């Protein structure tokens, strides 16, 4: 039920979609006896859209998400396994073209060859099914094909094909690999999606270590910069709004461990350092 509801309302989690509907409603009103109201709605809608697209607000909102977790510290030892979340492959395009089609979050997969070489004993798990409301092609099937081209030996990759969202990524992957206490597992996903993913995995009882990739912002000075384009600014706003709404809904519905998950401190420390430990 929650999955269907989230898909039905996903359109409204992006401010650009809502603003487009507002402007469209204003245009419709302009053809009626409420033309003056319609013109005002159109003007306000366009001005707000321009402000969001051309201001640093979008990049700053993304930066807050991206900087929540630092890059993973390899000095802490080899991981037992690596979990890669779906979202980097378009299964529909891949099926239509009979060729694996990767999208803007391809870094979730392109980091695998180096990590697999560096940690030859680590299991590699890809989790991702069909995110469509009525089912369809499964992302994991095409990820399996792509990972095979990386030269990984047979049996090195474990594929989870049924997860439709981040909650199911965590629950089904945990059931599949059965992580033991004390094992170290990496979680690879986009940096801006990492807080929500970490909260869900913690709630599921799967203790993972964040390995963020797929950065959108340039760093801590992002809030001083204006977007390179109007479209880029709106995209940043849409990405950030989607994640912040997702964080809030997941927390309110009990599917995340906390509202805005952050680095987990090691036992016996007092303040968080960049490596996630406390000193």
Secondary structure by P-SEA (a helix, b strand, c coil): caaaaaaaacccccaaaaaaaaaaaaaaaaaccaaaaaaaaaaaaaaaaaaaaccaaaaaaaaaaaacccccccccccccbbbbbcccccaaaaaaacccccccccccccaaaaaaaacccbbbbbbbccccccccccaaaaaaaaaaaccccccccccccccccaaaaaaaaaaaccccccbbbbbbccccaaaaaaaaaaaacccccccccccccccccccccccccaaaaaaaaaaaaaaaaaaaaaaaacccccccccccccccccccccccccc
